[in-house]
Amino acid sequence: MSAHSLVRALRKNKTLRYGVPMFLLIIGGSFGLREFSQIRYDAVKIKVDPELEKKLKMSNVSLESEYEKIKDSTFEDWKNIRGPRPWEDPDLLQGRNPEILKTKTA
């Protein structure tokens, strides 16, 4: 059996042609997935700067305290004012009626 006929036999073998790449994909994928999953657990272990942590504890700011501040607020008089687009003058836009702007720019 010559080397040429051996190579031809290996190319015709379906296990080597399809099975080995699939096996490598599954095994390689599991290692890759493990590495990407490890990033999540490593990110949790990152410590916050101690000075920043002290400032947060001293300020007593929490989600509950912020909720208590705005709990009784009424938003009936709230008005949605859009920000200026890059080509618009921000000083002219704030507080103006959008219908007036449409007639001026059109």
Residue, then its C-alpha position, 0 to 999 in steps of 0.5 A: m500500500s503506497a502513501h498515495s492510496l493511504v491518503r485517499a483512504l483517509r479522505k474517504n473515511k467519514t469518521l476522520r472527515y466529519g467526526v474528528p472536526m466535530f469532536l474538536l469543535i465540541i471539546g474546544g467549545s467547552f474550553g472556550l465557554r469555560e473561559f468566557s463564563q469565568i469572566r463573569y465570576d472574576a468581575v464580581k471579585i473586583k473590589v471597589d476603591p476604599e475611598l469611594e466606598k467610604k464616601l458612599k457609606m457616609s452619604n447614606v444614599s440608597l435606593e430606598s432613600e431616593y424613592e422616599k424623596i420622590k414618592d409623593s411628587t406629582f408629575e402632572d405638570w411635567k413637560n417633555i422638552r426634547g434636546p437640541r439636534p446638532w444643527e439647532d441652536p440650544d438656546l433657542l430651542q429650550g422651552r419653545n413650543p415644537e409647533i412654532l419651531k416646525t413653522k420656522t424651520a420649514 
